[in-house]
């Protein structure tokens, strides 16, 4: 049965026009299969040198291992170049360039899954890490790596390579170009390349192929308790809101962080952990789609920056729209997101969103519930205008609003890794959106501040001397109101004064000296 299924799929693949060549109508089966084989071999051969194997080495004593007969198993080989060497943990990654630059001299980086490298060494920090990160490159070369930036919400991380001692240059490493492929479709054939069970630790990625089973999927629950399908933490993964590609390719342990390709050889996704349900024999494979929104995330990570997510400032709920279908204009979708409340002066409130408004779409993307709304707004990022299609029941009409998004509040800073700052320090302080961190959101009357929040103050600096503290809100620089960090830094760049006056939300006027 397995052979019959594969043969049938291959014949379908050969007849599909995506391989770019129309088959002669009278082609025999051997010709068809050879054509399919050539296409697969061509794509894999072109892309495999852009996929790397990761070895994660825990810095701890290795416990004595025994086999099924109780006999002691010899310790693992200490020499990482030995074919017998086996890392504590393992996974996959793909080569990209800083800024997605096509220049041969552009820095080569590794894009991978954050859960693989968590606890590894970080760029710019000399503190000892819990784990060492080794990257096996094509040609059996091995190099060290450090985390340049990592984002727990997207489960993505970018590593910086140390090519010292490898005799390799940047030009020797072939990166993927993060282009904008045709949006993935259910039933589309795909190829995955990775490091299952660490068998690609010789630098040669292993290949598998299959189809996209579905799009915009949620991960399966970690257990079968249906009362707790989604976590309630504010920093829940963006993928819990329905972003993932469900794929049926073989995706075994160690495949996370690998490449998912279309038949043109374009990188359309990054494979991620199996979505196993406890008690079941088989698991489901997933991939993070590399679309425009995820490319924004990757671009931030490749610069060493914190990834920022969009924030409307409202509380949504799911609502069924059956009762509205008879009203003009007729609402065709079955469900949407209703607004329960919004912060006063929040991006939603400023845009004109009211309580009980029903949000039907964001940027013309249908919204079928609160998770869709959180996903679409979050992935856009702060400082972006979102087009909201709204139904207002009190007025019996549908209309469009435009909201300039704020920043989603992060409540767990320890999981975030950013080796660079988006804005430089100014006179001893750093600022961010007022909602940058949940700990700063203890606002009077839950009113969104028209201000920036101070996130750090350097001891004995000008900011420290006037007793500015982390968590203070700055509403004005001189006479200029400031609502975002970009506005704040645009104003101070224009000011060339030894003393600059800032006004805080609690009414203080403070002079910061150069």
N, C-alpha and C positions, 0 to 999 in steps of 0.2 A: 504494500500500500504506500509506503514511503517513497519508493522509486517511482510509482505511477504519479504521485502528487507532484514530485519535483519535475518529472518530465513534462507534465501538463503545464506547470508554471513556466518552464523554460520556453515552451512553444508559444505561450501567451506573450512572454517578454520579447521574443524575437519578432512577433507581429506588431508590437507596440511601436509607434512612430518615434518615441523618445530616443531611440538609438540612432536616429538621424538618417536611416537608410531604409527605403521601401524594399521589401523582399520580393523577388520574382514570384508570380502566382504559382508557378509549377515547381518551386524549390523543394527538394526532397528533405527528409527529416535530418539527415546528416549535415546538409548545408545550413539548415536553420540553426541546429545546435552549435555548429562551428562558429556561426556569426555571433550568437549569444556569448559563447565562450570567449571569443576575441574581444568583445566589448567589455566583459567583466575583467578579463586579464589586463586590458588597456587601462581601465579606470584604477584598478588596484595598483598596478605597477607605477602609475603616475602619482598616486596619492600616498603610498605606504611610507615613503621617505619623509613625510611630514607628520607622521605619528610616532610618538615615543612611549617607552615603557617607564613607569615610575616604580621605584623601590623605596619603601618607607622603613627605616631601621629604628626600632625602639632602643633607647639607651638604657637598657636594663639587662640584668644577668639572664642568660638563656637557661630555662628549666630543663631538667633531664627528661627526655621523651622516651616512651616505650611503645612497642608495636602491639598488635593484637594478641601476641603470645607472652607479653610481659617482658620481652627482651629489650634492653636499652638500645635506642637508635643512635648511631654516631652523630656528633654535633654537626651543624651545618658548616659548610666550608667558609672560612673567614675571608678568603680571597674573592672579592666581588667579580673578578674576571673569570673565575672558575665556573664551568658549566654546572657544577654541583651546588653553587651558591644559590640560596633561596632567601629572599627578603622576608622580614616579619609580616609586612603588609605590602600590597602592590595595587597598581592601577594603571591608567593610561592618561595620555595628554596629547595635545596637538600643537604644532609650532605655528606661531603667528608673529607679526612684527609690531613694534611700537608704533602706534598711530596708523596701523594698517598700511604702512608705507611700502611702496613697490621698490624702493631703492635697495640695491644689493648690500649696501653698508648699514642698513637699518638694523637696530638691535633685534635679535631673535628672542622671543619669550615663549613660555609654555602655558597654554590655557588648559585648565583641568577642573575637576570637581573639588570643591572646598573640603568636603568631608574626608577626602583622601589624605590631604596634607595638613589638616588641622593639628596644631601642636608643633609644626616644623619651624625651622629658623626663619626669621623675618629680616628683610633688607633694612639696614641701618640700626639694627639692635644687636648688641654684643652678648646679650643674655643667653645662657645655654638653653637650647630647645629640648623638648621631650623626645623629639625624633630628628633623625637626619634624613634628608631627601636626596635621592640619587636618581638621575635621569639617564636612561640607556638610549642612546641615539642610534640611528641607522649606521651600520658598519661596526657595531659592537663597541663603540666609544662610550665611556661613562663619565659623567660630570656631576658636580654638586649643584644644588639649586636652593634658592631662598624665596620666600613668599614676598612678592612685590606688593600685592594687595589682594584682599579676599572679602567676599560678600556673603554672609550667611543666608540672606533672604533669597538669593538666586542660586546658592550652592555653587558658585563659581569662584575660581582663584586664578591668578596669573603669577607665574614663577619667573625669576631672573636666573639665567644660567651662568655658571662660572666655567668657561671653556679652558681655563688654565690647565696645561698638561695634557690636553686632548689632541693637540696638533691640528685642531679644527679652527677655522675662521667663520665669521658670520656668513660669508658667502657660500660656505660649504653646506649650510643648513637651508633646506627648502621649506618656506612657510606656506600655509594656506592663505589665500586672498579672501578676506571676508566680504564677499560680494552680496548682492541682493538677488538670490535665486527666485524662481517662480514659487509662490506660496505652496507649501506641501498639500497634497491631496490624499484622501483616504484611498487606499489601493495602490498608491505609487510604489514602484520598486525602489529599494534602497540597499546600500552596502555599508556594513560597519567594519571598522578596523580598530583593534585594541589589543589588550594584553590579558586574555582570560587565563585564570589560574597561574599567572606569571610565566606562561610558556613563551611569551615574547621578550623575555629578559635577555635574549641574544641580540635585541635591536630590530628584529623582524616582526612587524605587526601581523597578527592573525586576522583573517577576513571571514566574513559571513554575509549572507544576503537574505532579503525577504521583502516584506511590504510594510507600508504604514497602515496599521490597523484602525487608527482613529487619531483625531487631532483634538487639541484643547481638553486634555484629560486631567483628572485628579489622580494623585498617587493612591494606591490601595491602602487601606488602614493597616497599621502595624499589628492589629489583633482583630478578632471577629466581633468585638463588642460594638454593635451598631449605634450605641448611644454616644460614642465618642469618636466619630469619624474624622473630625477636624480639630486640631489643637486650638486653644483659646488664647495663647500668648500673642501679644501685640506684634511681636517680631516673627510671626509665622512665615514659613517659606512662601514666596510669591507663587510657587508651583502648587501649593495647596489651594490656590484660587482658580486652578484650571488652565495651565499653560502647556502641558507636556504633550509630546507625540508618543502615542502607543505604537510600538513596533514589534513585529513577530520574529525578528532576526534572533539568532542565538546570542544571548547577552549574559554570559556567565560571570562568576565572581572575578573581579579584576578588569571587567569591561568598562567600568565607570571612567569617564573622562576621555573616551575614545571618539573617533570621528564617525559621523553618519553622513553618507554621501548620496547624491542622486546619480543618475546614470550619465550625467555630464561630468562627473567628478567634482562637483561643487560641494563645499561643506555646508550642509543644511541643518546640522544639529550636533550636539555633544551627548553621547550616551551617558546614562546615569544609573544609579543603583536599581537592582531588581526590586519590583514592588511585591515582595512576597507576602502572602497572607499565612499566618501561622496555622499549621494543620493541613496545608495543601501541598501536594507534591510539586506542582509546577508554579512558575512565577511569570510575571509580566515584565517585558522590557520597556524602558522609557528613554526618551531623548529630549534634551532641552533644545527647542527650535532656535536657530540663530537667525532671527528676523530683525527688523529695524530696532525694536525695543531692546532686545537682548544685545544687539551690537552696541547700543548706547552704554549698557552695563559693562561690556567688555572693553570699550574705549576708556571708560573711567578707570577700570582696574589696570589696564596697560599703562596708564599714566601714574599709577600708584595712589590713586585717589579713592576716597569713600564713595560708594555708589549711593545716589540719592533717589528717593521715590516720591511720587506726587501725592498731594494731600488736599482734599476739598474742604474738610472741616465740617462734615455732617455725619449723622448716624442713619444708615439705610436699613430697610427691611424688605423681605420678599413680598411681592403682591401679585395676585392673579388678576388678569385683565378681562375676564369673560364678560363682566358687567359693562365694560366700555365699548364692546364691539359694535353695538347698535348706534353709538353716538358718532356724529360727524366731527372731524374726519375719522373713519373707522380705524381703530387700532387693530392691526393684524396679528401681532405677536401675543403669545399666551400669557406671558408674565413680564415683570419689570421690577425696578427697585423704587420703593416709596421712601420719601424723606421723613424720618421721625422727628429730627431736630437738627439744628446747625448752630455752631458757635456764632455769637454776634461778631460782626466785622470779619468773619472768615472768608476765604476765597469764594465759597459757595454763596454766602450772604451778600457779599459785594457784587457778585454776578447777578443777583436777583432771585436765587433759589429760595423757595419758601417751604415751610412745613406742609406736609401732605402732597407736595409736588411728586409726580411720578416721572422718573428718568428712564426714557425709552432707549436712548443711544448715546454713546460718547464717540465723537468724531465719526458719526454715521455707522459705528459698530454697534449692533443691537445689544441691549442690556436685558438679560432675562432674570436677574436677581442681584442681591447685594454682593455676592462674590465676583460676578462679572464687573460690577461697578468698581470695586476695590482693585481688581486686577488691572483694568484699563486705565484708571487714574494713576495707580502706582507706577505702572511701567512707563508712563509719559515723562515722569520726573518733574521737579519743581521749576518754576519760572516759565512754564509752557502754558499756552492758552488751549483749553479743552472746549470743544464745541459740544454742548449738552442739548439733546432733543428732549423737551419736557412736555408732559401733559398736565395741565392745571385743571383739576376737576371743577373747582369753583367757577371758572370762566369758560368751561367746556371748549377748550382750545389747545392746540399743539403749537409750540413755538421753540425757538432756538435761543440759548444763552451762551455766553462765552466767559469762562472762568480762568483767571491766571492762578495756577496751582501753587500751593505752598509745599513744604517739605514734610514727608511722613516722619513722625517721631520715633526714634530708636530708643528702646528701653534697656537693651543689653549691649553695652559698649565693649565688653570683654571679648565678644566673638568677632568684632570688627577689626580688620587689619588694613591700615592705610599708611604707606611709608612717606607719602607726600601730602602737603596741604593745598587745598584749592586756592586759598588766598594767603598772602604773606601776613606776618604779624605787623601791627601798626602801633607804635608807642607803647608796646608791652601788652597789647590785648589782641584777641582773636574774636570774631563774631560769626554768627550763623543765623539761619532762619529762626524765628521765635519758637517754632515747633521742632527744632533740630533734635532735641532729646526729650523724652517723656518727663524726666525729672524737672524740667524747667516749666512744665505746663500747669503749675499751681496758680492760675490766673484768677483775679477777683471777678466774680460773676461769670466765669467761663467766657470771657470776652477775648477774642483773638487780638493780641497786641499789634498795633501798627508800629513795629519796632524791630530791631535786631537784638539777639541775645548774646551776651558775653559768655564765651565758652572756655576761655583761659586767660589768666593774667600772670605775667612774668613778675616774680618777686623783685622788688626794688626798682621797678620800671616807673615811667610816668603814670601809667594807669594805676599801678599799685599805690603810688604816692597820693593820689586823690581818692583812694579807698574804693575804687571800682572792684567788684567781685564777680566771680563766676555766677551766672544766673541773673545778673542785672540786665535790664532792657534799656537800650539806647533808642530814643525816638527821633532825635535831630542831631545833625552835625552842623554847627553854626545855625543858620536859618533853614537848612535843607532837611525836610523829613526823609527818613530812611526806613524802608520796609523789608529790604532784602540785603544779603551780604554784597551782591553786585552793586546795588545802589550805594551802599556805605562806601565801598572802595572806589567807586566812580567819583564820589564827592571828595574824598580825601586826596585823590590824585590831582584834583584841580586846585586844592588849597596848598599854598606855599607860605605858611605862616609859622612862626615859632610857637605860638600858642593857639590851640584850636579848642573852641567851646563845644561840649557835647551836653545834651539834655537827656535825662533818664526818665523812665516811665513814672517813677515816684516823685518827680518834680525837682530833682537836683540839677544844678548847672555846674559842670566841672570843666576846668581848663587843663588840657593835656599839653605838656611842653615837649618840644622836640628833643 
